[in-house]
Amino acid sequence: MSIFDKLFGRPKAAEPPPEHAVIVNFEYGSTDLDPIFALETRLEEAISAAGAGEFDGNEIATDGSDGSFYMYGPDADRLFATVRPVLESTGFMQGAQVKLRYGKAQSGAREQVIVLGA
């Protein structure tokens, strides 16, 4: 620490917000991915408008049988509240399992699983 830091103080670095996740696992059953990409666009728009985090991408089985969406932000509950109406308005999302993780993946963070339409 320099003399100037002692005299004037160094601004504290802001701690990064916690990394929460909302991960959606769903059955799909088609190789037509246009509806998935359209849903992604709607999710991205909702998350951006709410300032709730970010849509990070997807994994879709090559045969179209199932897939996952990945979203991250500082508050899993707020992020899920933002995307839930969009997910529930999409037919192929009925029965999807949504995992809310309240911390980093390898941290042993608390998780909650919600089934859409249940």
N, CA, C and O atoms as a GROMACS GRO file, in nm:
protein
  472
    1MET      N    1   0.086  -0.117   0.000
    1MET     CA    2   0.000   0.000   0.000
    1MET      C    3   0.090   0.123   0.000
    1MET      O    4   0.183   0.132   0.081
    2SER      N    5   0.065   0.217  -0.088
    2SER     CA    6   0.147   0.338  -0.098
    2SER      C    7   0.102   0.440   0.006
    2SER      O    8  -0.005   0.428   0.065
    3ILE      N    9   0.186   0.540   0.026
    3ILE     CA   10   0.156   0.648   0.119
    3ILE      C   11   0.029   0.723   0.077
    3ILE      O   12  -0.049   0.767   0.162
    4PHE      N   13   0.010   0.737  -0.054
    4PHE     CA   14  -0.111   0.806  -0.103
    4PHE      C   15  -0.237   0.726  -0.072
    4PHE      O   16  -0.341   0.783  -0.039
    5ASP      N   17  -0.226   0.593  -0.083
    5ASP     CA   18  -0.341   0.509  -0.049
    5ASP      C   19  -0.377   0.525   0.098
    5ASP      O   20  -0.494   0.530   0.134
    6LYS      N   21  -0.273   0.534   0.183
    6LYS     CA   22  -0.297   0.549   0.326
    6LYS      C   23  -0.360   0.685   0.356
    6LYS      O   24  -0.451   0.696   0.438
    7LEU      N   25  -0.311   0.789   0.288
    7LEU     CA   26  -0.361   0.923   0.314
    7LEU      C   27  -0.500   0.947   0.256
    7LEU      O   28  -0.588   1.002   0.322
    8PHE      N   29  -0.517   0.907   0.133
    8PHE     CA   30  -0.641   0.940   0.063
    8PHE      C   31  -0.737   0.823   0.050
    8PHE      O   32  -0.853   0.840   0.011
    9GLY      N   33  -0.689   0.706   0.082
    9GLY     CA   34  -0.775   0.588   0.071
    9GLY      C   35  -0.791   0.544  -0.072
    9GLY      O   36  -0.802   0.627  -0.163
   10ARG      N   37  -0.792   0.421  -0.091
   10ARG     CA   38  -0.813   0.363  -0.223
   10ARG      C   39  -0.959   0.322  -0.232
   10ARG      O   40  -1.010   0.257  -0.140
   11PRO      N   41  -1.026   0.358  -0.339
   11PRO     CA   42  -1.166   0.315  -0.349
   11PRO      C   43  -1.173   0.162  -0.349
   11PRO      O   44  -1.095   0.095  -0.417
   12LYS      N   45  -1.266   0.112  -0.274
   12LYS     CA   46  -1.282  -0.033  -0.267
   12LYS      C   47  -1.342  -0.083  -0.397
   12LYS      O   48  -1.434  -0.024  -0.453
   13ALA      N   49  -1.287  -0.194  -0.442
   13ALA     CA   50  -1.341  -0.256  -0.563
   13ALA      C   51  -1.478  -0.312  -0.530
   13ALA      O   52  -1.498  -0.377  -0.428
   14ALA      N   53  -1.572  -0.286  -0.618
   14ALA     CA   54  -1.706  -0.339  -0.598
   14ALA      C   55  -1.703  -0.491  -0.613
   14ALA      O   56  -1.642  -0.544  -0.706
   15GLU      N   57  -1.768  -0.558  -0.520
   15GLU     CA   58  -1.775  -0.704  -0.530
   15GLU      C   59  -1.874  -0.740  -0.639
   15GLU      O   60  -1.981  -0.678  -0.649
   16PRO      N   61  -1.839  -0.840  -0.720
   16PRO     CA   62  -1.934  -0.879  -0.824
   16PRO      C   63  -2.061  -0.936  -0.761
   16PRO      O   64  -2.056  -0.998  -0.655
   17PRO      N   65  -2.174  -0.914  -0.826
   17PRO     CA   66  -2.298  -0.969  -0.771
   17PRO      C   67  -2.292  -1.122  -0.775
   17PRO      O   68  -2.218  -1.179  -0.856
   18PRO      N   69  -2.368  -1.188  -0.689
   18PRO     CA   70  -2.367  -1.334  -0.690
   18PRO      C   71  -2.414  -1.387  -0.826
   18PRO      O   72  -2.497  -1.325  -0.892
   19GLU      N   73  -2.360  -1.499  -0.865
   19GLU     CA   74  -2.398  -1.559  -0.993
   19GLU      C   75  -2.507  -1.662  -0.969
   19GLU      O   76  -2.479  -1.777  -0.934
   20HIS      N   77  -2.630  -1.622  -0.988
   20HIS     CA   78  -2.743  -1.714  -0.979
   20HIS      C   79  -2.775  -1.763  -1.120
   20HIS      O   80  -2.736  -1.701  -1.218
   21ALA      N   81  -2.846  -1.874  -1.128
   21ALA     CA   82  -2.879  -1.932  -1.258
   21ALA      C   83  -3.024  -1.976  -1.262
   21ALA      O   84  -3.083  -2.015  -1.161
   22VAL      N   85  -3.081  -1.969  -1.382
   22VAL     CA   86  -3.210  -2.030  -1.413
   22VAL      C   87  -3.182  -2.118  -1.535
   22VAL      O   88  -3.147  -2.070  -1.642
   23ILE      N   89  -3.199  -2.250  -1.515
   23ILE     CA   90  -3.171  -2.347  -1.621
   23ILE      C   91  -3.300  -2.422  -1.650
   23ILE      O   92  -3.360  -2.481  -1.561
   24VAL      N   93  -3.341  -2.418  -1.776
   24VAL     CA   94  -3.467  -2.478  -1.819
   24VAL      C   95  -3.436  -2.602  -1.902
   24VAL      O   96  -3.368  -2.593  -2.004
   25ASN      N   97  -3.485  -2.719  -1.857
   25ASN     CA   98  -3.470  -2.844  -1.933
   25ASN      C   99  -3.608  -2.884  -1.984
   25ASN      O  100  -3.704  -2.893  -1.907
   26PHE      N  101  -3.617  -2.907  -2.115
   26PHE     CA  102  -3.748  -2.931  -2.176
   26PHE      C  103  -3.743  -3.041  -2.281
   26PHE      O  104  -3.638  -3.068  -2.341
   27GLU      N  105  -3.858  -3.103  -2.303
   27GLU     CA  106  -3.878  -3.199  -2.412
   27GLU      C  107  -3.919  -3.118  -2.534
   27GLU      O  108  -3.993  -3.020  -2.522
   28TYR      N  109  -3.871  -3.158  -2.652
   28TYR     CA  110  -3.906  -3.082  -2.771
   28TYR      C  111  -3.969  -3.171  -2.878
   28TYR      O  112  -4.089  -3.160  -2.904
   29GLY      N  113  -3.892  -3.260  -2.940
   29GLY     CA  114  -3.949  -3.357  -3.032
   29GLY      C  115  -3.959  -3.314  -3.176
   29GLY      O  116  -4.045  -3.364  -3.249
   30SER      N  117  -3.874  -3.221  -3.220
   30SER     CA  118  -3.877  -3.178  -3.360
   30SER      C  119  -3.738  -3.128  -3.399
   30SER      O  120  -3.662  -3.080  -3.316
   31THR      N  121  -3.708  -3.141  -3.527
   31THR     CA  122  -3.581  -3.085  -3.576
   31THR      C  123  -3.600  -2.944  -3.632
   31THR      O  124  -3.504  -2.882  -3.675
   32ASP      N  125  -3.724  -2.894  -3.630
   32ASP     CA  126  -3.752  -2.755  -3.670
   32ASP      C  127  -3.720  -2.666  -3.550
   32ASP      O  128  -3.797  -2.661  -3.454
   33LEU      N  129  -3.607  -2.598  -3.555
   33LEU     CA  130  -3.562  -2.519  -3.441
   33LEU      C  131  -3.611  -2.375  -3.442
   33LEU      O  132  -3.581  -2.299  -3.350
   34ASP      N  133  -3.687  -2.336  -3.544
   34ASP     CA  134  -3.738  -2.198  -3.551
   34ASP      C  135  -3.818  -2.158  -3.426
   34ASP      O  136  -3.798  -2.048  -3.376
   35PRO      N  137  -3.908  -2.245  -3.375
   35PRO     CA  138  -3.980  -2.206  -3.253
   35PRO      C  139  -3.888  -2.186  -3.132
   35PRO      O  140  -3.915  -2.101  -3.046
   36ILE      N  141  -3.782  -2.263  -3.124
   36ILE     CA  142  -3.686  -2.247  -3.014
   36ILE      C  143  -3.615  -2.113  -3.026
   36ILE      O  144  -3.601  -2.041  -2.927
   37PHE      N  145  -3.571  -2.079  -3.147
   37PHE     CA  146  -3.501  -1.952  -3.166
   37PHE      C  147  -3.594  -1.833  -3.142
   37PHE      O  148  -3.552  -1.730  -3.091
   38ALA      N  149  -3.720  -1.848  -3.180
   38ALA     CA  150  -3.818  -1.741  -3.154
   38ALA      C  151  -3.838  -1.722  -3.004
   38ALA      O  152  -3.848  -1.610  -2.955
   39LEU      N  153  -3.845  -1.833  -2.930
   39LEU     CA  154  -3.859  -1.825  -2.785
   39LEU      C  155  -3.735  -1.761  -2.723
   39LEU      O  156  -3.747  -1.679  -2.632
   40GLU      N  157  -3.618  -1.797  -2.770
   40GLU     CA  158  -3.495  -1.736  -2.720
   40GLU      C  159  -3.499  -1.584  -2.735
   40GLU      O  160  -3.462  -1.511  -2.643
   41THR      N  161  -3.543  -1.538  -2.849
   41THR     CA  162  -3.552  -1.394  -2.873
   41THR      C  163  -3.645  -1.328  -2.772
   41THR      O  164  -3.613  -1.223  -2.717
   42ARG      N  165  -3.758  -1.390  -2.747
   42ARG     CA  166  -3.854  -1.336  -2.649
   42ARG      C  167  -3.794  -1.335  -2.508
   42ARG      O  168  -3.814  -1.239  -2.433
   43LEU      N  169  -3.722  -1.441  -2.473
   43LEU     CA  170  -3.658  -1.447  -2.341
   43LEU      C  171  -3.552  -1.338  -2.327
   43LEU      O  172  -3.545  -1.270  -2.226
   44GLU      N  173  -3.469  -1.324  -2.430
   44GLU     CA  174  -3.365  -1.221  -2.427
   44GLU      C  175  -3.425  -1.082  -2.411
   44GLU      O  176  -3.374  -1.001  -2.334
   45GLU      N  177  -3.532  -1.055  -2.484
   45GLU     CA  178  -3.598  -0.924  -2.476
   45GLU      C  179  -3.655  -0.898  -2.337
   45GLU      O  180  -3.641  -0.788  -2.284
   46ALA      N  181  -3.719  -1.000  -2.278
   46ALA     CA  182  -3.779  -0.984  -2.144
   46ALA      C  183  -3.671  -0.961  -2.039
   46ALA      O  184  -3.685  -0.874  -1.953
   47ILE      N  185  -3.563  -1.038  -2.046
   47ILE     CA  186  -3.454  -1.024  -1.949
   47ILE      C  187  -3.388  -0.887  -1.961
   47ILE      O  188  -3.360  -0.821  -1.861
   48SER      N  189  -3.364  -0.846  -2.085
   48SER     CA  190  -3.301  -0.715  -2.108
   48SER      C  191  -3.390  -0.601  -2.059
   48SER      O  192  -3.342  -0.510  -1.992
   49ALA      N  193  -3.518  -0.607  -2.091
   49ALA     CA  194  -3.611  -0.501  -2.050
   49ALA      C  195  -3.620  -0.489  -1.899
   49ALA      O  196  -3.634  -0.380  -1.845
   50ALA      N  197  -3.610  -0.603  -1.829
   50ALA     CA  198  -3.620  -0.603  -1.683
   50ALA      C  199  -3.485  -0.577  -1.616
   50ALA      O  200  -3.479  -0.551  -1.496
   51GLY      N  201  -3.378  -0.583  -1.693
   51GLY     CA  202  -3.244  -0.569  -1.634
   51GLY      C  203  -3.216  -0.678  -1.533
   51GLY      O  204  -3.151  -0.654  -1.431
   52ALA      N  205  -3.265  -0.800  -1.562
   52ALA     CA  206  -3.260  -0.910  -1.465
   52ALA      C  207  -3.141  -1.003  -1.483
   52ALA      O  208  -3.122  -1.094  -1.402
   53GLY      N  209  -3.060  -0.983  -1.586
   53GLY     CA  210  -2.948  -1.072  -1.608
   53GLY      C  211  -2.920  -1.088  -1.755
   53GLY      O  212  -2.928  -0.993  -1.832
   54GLU      N  213  -2.887  -1.213  -1.794
   54GLU     CA  214  -2.857  -1.239  -1.935
   54GLU      C  215  -2.901  -1.380  -1.975
   54GLU      O  216  -2.899  -1.473  -1.894
   55PHE      N  217  -2.939  -1.392  -2.100
   55PHE     CA  218  -2.966  -1.522  -2.161
   55PHE      C  219  -2.832  -1.569  -2.218
   55PHE      O  220  -2.773  -1.501  -2.301
   56ASP      N  221  -2.785  -1.686  -2.174
   56ASP     CA  222  -2.650  -1.730  -2.210
   56ASP      C  223  -2.648  -1.830  -2.325
   56ASP      O  224  -2.542  -1.850  -2.385
   57GLY      N  225  -2.760  -1.893  -2.358
   57GLY     CA  226  -2.759  -1.984  -2.472
   57GLY      C  227  -2.841  -2.109  -2.447
   57GLY      O  228  -2.920  -2.117  -2.353
   58ASN      N  229  -2.820  -2.205  -2.537
   58ASN     CA  230  -2.899  -2.328  -2.531
   58ASN      C  231  -2.813  -2.448  -2.562
   58ASN      O  232  -2.700  -2.436  -2.611
   59GLU      N  233  -2.867  -2.564  -2.534
   59GLU     CA  234  -2.817  -2.692  -2.582
   59GLU      C  235  -2.939  -2.767  -2.632
   59GLU      O  236  -3.036  -2.785  -2.559
   60ILE      N  237  -2.935  -2.810  -2.757
   60ILE     CA  238  -3.046  -2.882  -2.817
   60ILE      C  239  -2.992  -3.015  -2.871
   60ILE      O  240  -2.890  -3.017  -2.939
   61ALA      N  241  -3.059  -3.124  -2.840
   61ALA     CA  242  -3.018  -3.255  -2.892
   61ALA      C  243  -3.023  -3.252  -3.045
   61ALA      O  244  -3.111  -3.189  -3.103
   62THR      N  245  -2.929  -3.321  -3.109
   62THR     CA  246  -2.923  -3.320  -3.256
   62THR      C  247  -3.050  -3.377  -3.318
   62THR      O  248  -3.086  -3.339  -3.430
   63ASP      N  249  -3.118  -3.467  -3.248
   63ASP     CA  250  -3.243  -3.521  -3.302
   63ASP      C  251  -3.365  -3.437  -3.262
   63ASP      O  252  -3.478  -3.471  -3.297
   64GLY      N  253  -3.342  -3.326  -3.189
   64GLY     CA  254  -3.450  -3.237  -3.149
   64GLY      C  255  -3.536  -3.290  -3.035
   64GLY      O  256  -3.640  -3.232  -3.006
   65SER      N  257  -3.494  -3.397  -2.970
   65SER     CA  258  -3.577  -3.458  -2.867
   65SER      C  259  -3.591  -3.372  -2.741
   65SER      O  260  -3.698  -3.370  -2.679
   66ASP      N  261  -3.486  -3.301  -2.705
   66ASP     CA  262  -3.492  -3.220  -2.584
   66ASP      C  263  -3.389  -3.107  -2.591
   66ASP      O  264  -3.308  -3.100  -2.684
   67GLY      N  265  -3.396  -3.021  -2.491
   67GLY     CA  266  -3.302  -2.909  -2.490
   67GLY      C  267  -3.297  -2.841  -2.355
   67GLY      O  268  -3.370  -2.876  -2.263
   68SER      N  269  -3.208  -2.744  -2.347
   68SER     CA  270  -3.190  -2.665  -2.225
   68SER      C  271  -3.161  -2.520  -2.262
   68SER      O  272  -3.099  -2.491  -2.364
   69PHE      N  273  -3.208  -2.429  -2.176
   69PHE     CA  274  -3.177  -2.287  -2.186
   69PHE      C  275  -3.100  -2.248  -2.060
   69PHE      O  276  -3.127  -2.301  -1.952
   70TYR      N  277  -3.006  -2.157  -2.074
   70TYR     CA  278  -2.923  -2.112  -1.962
   70TYR      C  279  -2.933  -1.961  -1.948
   70TYR      O  280  -2.908  -1.886  -2.043
   71MET      N  281  -2.970  -1.916  -1.828
   71MET     CA  282  -2.983  -1.775  -1.798
   71MET      C  283  -2.916  -1.746  -1.664
   71MET      O  284  -2.925  -1.826  -1.572
   72TYR      N  285  -2.850  -1.631  -1.655
   72TYR     CA  286  -2.775  -1.597  -1.535
   72TYR      C  287  -2.803  -1.454  -1.494
   72TYR      O  288  -2.830  -1.367  -1.577
   73GLY      N  289  -2.795  -1.430  -1.363
   73GLY     CA  290  -2.813  -1.296  -1.310
   73GLY      C  291  -2.787  -1.294  -1.161
   73GLY      O  292  -2.755  -1.398  -1.102
   74PRO      N  293  -2.800  -1.179  -1.098
   74PRO     CA  294  -2.771  -1.167  -0.956
   74PRO      C  295  -2.881  -1.220  -0.864
   74PRO      O  296  -2.858  -1.236  -0.744
   75ASP      N  297  -3.001  -1.247  -0.917
   75ASP     CA  298  -3.114  -1.290  -0.835
   75ASP      C  299  -3.198  -1.390  -0.914
   75ASP      O  300  -3.274  -1.351  -1.003
   76ALA      N  301  -3.184  -1.518  -0.882
   76ALA     CA  302  -3.254  -1.623  -0.956
   76ALA      C  303  -3.406  -1.606  -0.949
   76ALA      O  304  -3.476  -1.630  -1.048
   77ASP      N  305  -3.458  -1.564  -0.834
   77ASP     CA  306  -3.604  -1.547  -0.822
   77ASP      C  307  -3.654  -1.437  -0.915
   77ASP      O  308  -3.756  -1.453  -0.981
   78ARG      N  309  -3.583  -1.326  -0.919
   78ARG     CA  310  -3.624  -1.214  -1.007
   78ARG      C  311  -3.611  -1.255  -1.154
   78ARG      O  312  -3.699  -1.224  -1.235
   79LEU      N  313  -3.504  -1.324  -1.188
   79LEU     CA  314  -3.484  -1.370  -1.325
   79LEU      C  315  -3.595  -1.465  -1.366
   79LEU      O  316  -3.650  -1.452  -1.476
   80PHE      N  317  -3.630  -1.560  -1.280
   80PHE     CA  318  -3.737  -1.653  -1.312
   80PHE      C  319  -3.871  -1.582  -1.322
   80PHE      O  320  -3.951  -1.613  -1.411
   81ALA      N  321  -3.898  -1.488  -1.232
   81ALA     CA  322  -4.024  -1.412  -1.240
   81ALA      C  323  -4.034  -1.338  -1.372
   81ALA      O  324  -4.144  -1.318  -1.424
   82THR      N  325  -3.920  -1.296  -1.426
   82THR     CA  326  -3.917  -1.225  -1.554
   82THR      C  327  -3.948  -1.317  -1.671
   82THR      O  328  -4.023  -1.280  -1.760
   83VAL      N  329  -3.891  -1.437  -1.671
   83VAL     CA  330  -3.906  -1.527  -1.787
   83VAL      C  331  -4.024  -1.623  -1.775
   83VAL      O  332  -4.066  -1.680  -1.875
   84ARG      N  333  -4.076  -1.643  -1.656
   84ARG     CA  334  -4.183  -1.741  -1.637
   84ARG      C  335  -4.304  -1.717  -1.729
   84ARG      O  336  -4.350  -1.812  -1.792
   85PRO      N  337  -4.357  -1.594  -1.738
   85PRO     CA  338  -4.473  -1.575  -1.827
   85PRO      C  339  -4.442  -1.610  -1.973
   85PRO      O  340  -4.528  -1.662  -2.044
   86VAL      N  341  -4.321  -1.581  -2.017
   86VAL     CA  342  -4.281  -1.613  -2.154
   86VAL      C  343  -4.276  -1.764  -2.172
   86VAL      O  344  -4.328  -1.817  -2.271
   87LEU      N  345  -4.214  -1.834  -2.077
   87LEU     CA  346  -4.206  -1.980  -2.086
   87LEU      C  347  -4.344  -2.044  -2.083
   87LEU      O  348  -4.374  -2.132  -2.163
   88GLU      N  349  -4.428  -1.998  -1.990
   88GLU     CA  350  -4.561  -2.060  -1.974
   88GLU      C  351  -4.653  -2.032  -2.092
   88GLU      O  352  -4.752  -2.102  -2.109
   89SER      N  353  -4.623  -1.931  -2.172
   89SER     CA  354  -4.706  -1.901  -2.289
   89SER      C  355  -4.664  -1.983  -2.411
   89SER      O  356  -4.720  -1.966  -2.519
   90THR      N  357  -4.567  -2.071  -2.394
   90THR     CA  358  -4.513  -2.150  -2.505
   90THR      C  359  -4.550  -2.296  -2.484
   90THR      O  360  -4.511  -2.356  -2.384
   91GLY      N  361  -4.625  -2.354  -2.577
   91GLY     CA  362  -4.677  -2.489  -2.563
   91GLY      C  363  -4.574  -2.595  -2.528
   91GLY      O  364  -4.597  -2.677  -2.439
   92PHE      N  365  -4.461  -2.595  -2.597
   92PHE     CA  366  -4.365  -2.703  -2.573
   92PHE      C  367  -4.289  -2.687  -2.440
   92PHE      O  368  -4.206  -2.771  -2.406
   93MET      N  369  -4.316  -2.580  -2.368
   93MET     CA  370  -4.252  -2.561  -2.237
   93MET      C  371  -4.334  -2.625  -2.125
   93MET      O  372  -4.286  -2.632  -2.011
   94GLN      N  373  -4.456  -2.670  -2.154
   94GLN     CA  374  -4.536  -2.735  -2.050
   94GLN      C  375  -4.465  -2.862  -2.004
   94GLN      O  376  -4.428  -2.946  -2.087
   95GLY      N  377  -4.446  -2.876  -1.874
   95GLY     CA  378  -4.375  -2.990  -1.817
   95GLY      C  379  -4.224  -2.969  -1.807
   95GLY      O  380  -4.153  -3.055  -1.756
   96ALA      N  381  -4.175  -2.856  -1.856
   96ALA     CA  382  -4.031  -2.827  -1.847
   96ALA      C  383  -3.990  -2.816  -1.701
   96ALA      O  384  -4.066  -2.767  -1.617
   97GLN      N  385  -3.869  -2.862  -1.672
   97GLN     CA  386  -3.813  -2.848  -1.537
   97GLN      C  387  -3.721  -2.726  -1.535
   97GLN      O  388  -3.629  -2.714  -1.616
   98VAL      N  389  -3.748  -2.637  -1.440
   98VAL     CA  390  -3.670  -2.515  -1.426
   98VAL      C  391  -3.593  -2.523  -1.295
   98VAL      O  392  -3.652  -2.534  -1.187
   99LYS      N  393  -3.461  -2.518  -1.305
   99LYS     CA  394  -3.376  -2.520  -1.186
   99LYS      C  395  -3.331  -2.378  -1.156
   99LYS      O  396  -3.272  -2.310  -1.240
  100LEU      N  397  -3.359  -2.333  -1.035
  100LEU     CA  398  -3.310  -2.205  -0.985
  100LEU      C  399  -3.193  -2.237  -0.893
  100LEU      O  400  -3.208  -2.309  -0.794
  101ARG      N  401  -3.077  -2.183  -0.927
  101ARG     CA  402  -2.958  -2.206  -0.845
  101ARG      C  403  -2.914  -2.072  -0.787
  101ARG      O  404  -2.895  -1.974  -0.858
  102TYR      N  405  -2.897  -2.071  -0.655
  102TYR     CA  406  -2.869  -1.948  -0.582
  102TYR      C  407  -2.720  -1.937  -0.548
  102TYR      O  408  -2.683  -1.927  -0.431
  103GLY      N  409  -2.635  -1.937  -0.650
  103GLY     CA  410  -2.491  -1.927  -0.634
  103GLY      C  411  -2.421  -1.995  -0.749
  103GLY      O  412  -2.485  -2.043  -0.843
  104LYS      N  413  -2.288  -1.999  -0.742
  104LYS     CA  414  -2.208  -2.059  -0.849
  104LYS      C  415  -2.226  -2.210  -0.854
  104LYS      O  416  -2.264  -2.273  -0.755
  105ALA      N  417  -2.201  -2.267  -0.970
  105ALA     CA  418  -2.226  -2.409  -0.995
  105ALA      C  419  -2.152  -2.500  -0.898
  105ALA      O  420  -2.213  -2.593  -0.843
  106GLN      N  421  -2.024  -2.478  -0.874
  106GLN     CA  422  -1.948  -2.568  -0.789
  106GLN      C  423  -1.945  -2.523  -0.642
  106GLN      O  424  -1.862  -2.572  -0.566
  107SER      N  425  -2.031  -2.434  -0.604
  107SER     CA  426  -2.026  -2.380  -0.468
  107SER      C  427  -2.114  -2.456  -0.369
  107SER      O  428  -2.114  -2.423  -0.250
  108GLY      N  429  -2.188  -2.555  -0.415
  108GLY     CA  430  -2.283  -2.622  -0.327
  108GLY      C  431  -2.403  -2.535  -0.296
  108GLY      O  432  -2.468  -2.552  -0.193
  109ALA      N  433  -2.432  -2.441  -0.385
  109ALA     CA  434  -2.540  -2.346  -0.364
  109ALA      C  435  -2.676  -2.416  -0.357
  109ALA      O  436  -2.696  -2.522  -0.417
  110ARG      N  437  -2.766  -2.355  -0.285
  110ARG     CA  438  -2.903  -2.405  -0.275
  110ARG      C  439  -2.967  -2.403  -0.412
  110ARG      O  440  -2.943  -2.313  -0.492
  111GLU      N  441  -3.050  -2.505  -0.440
  111GLU     CA  442  -3.122  -2.514  -0.567
  111GLU      C  443  -3.268  -2.545  -0.541
  111GLU      O  444  -3.305  -2.605  -0.440
  112GLN      N  445  -3.350  -2.502  -0.635
  112GLN     CA  446  -3.495  -2.528  -0.631
  112GLN      C  447  -3.536  -2.570  -0.771
  112GLN      O  448  -3.492  -2.509  -0.868
  113VAL      N  449  -3.621  -2.672  -0.782
  113VAL     CA  450  -3.671  -2.716  -0.913
  113VAL      C  451  -3.820  -2.693  -0.919
  113VAL      O  452  -3.894  -2.731  -0.828
  114ILE      N  453  -3.864  -2.631  -1.027
  114ILE     CA  454  -4.005  -2.602  -1.051
  114ILE      C  455  -4.044  -2.665  -1.184
  114ILE      O  456  -3.969  -2.654  -1.281
  115VAL      N  457  -4.158  -2.732  -1.189
  115VAL     CA  458  -4.209  -2.790  -1.312
  115VAL      C  459  -4.318  -2.698  -1.365
  115VAL      O  460  -4.416  -2.670  -1.296
  116LEU      N  461  -4.300  -2.652  -1.489
  116LEU     CA  462  -4.399  -2.562  -1.550
  116LEU      C  463  -4.526  -2.638  -1.583
  116LEU      O  464  -4.523  -2.748  -1.637
  117GLY      N  465  -4.638  -2.578  -1.549
  117GLY     CA  466  -4.768  -2.636  -1.579
  117GLY      C  467  -4.810  -2.744  -1.481
  117GLY      O  468  -4.910  -2.811  -1.503
  118ALA      N  469  -4.737  -2.760  -1.375
  118ALA     CA  470  -4.771  -2.866  -1.276
  118ALA      C  471  -4.863  -2.811  -1.169
  118ALA      O  472  -4.902  -2.884  -1.078
   0.00000   0.00000   0.00000
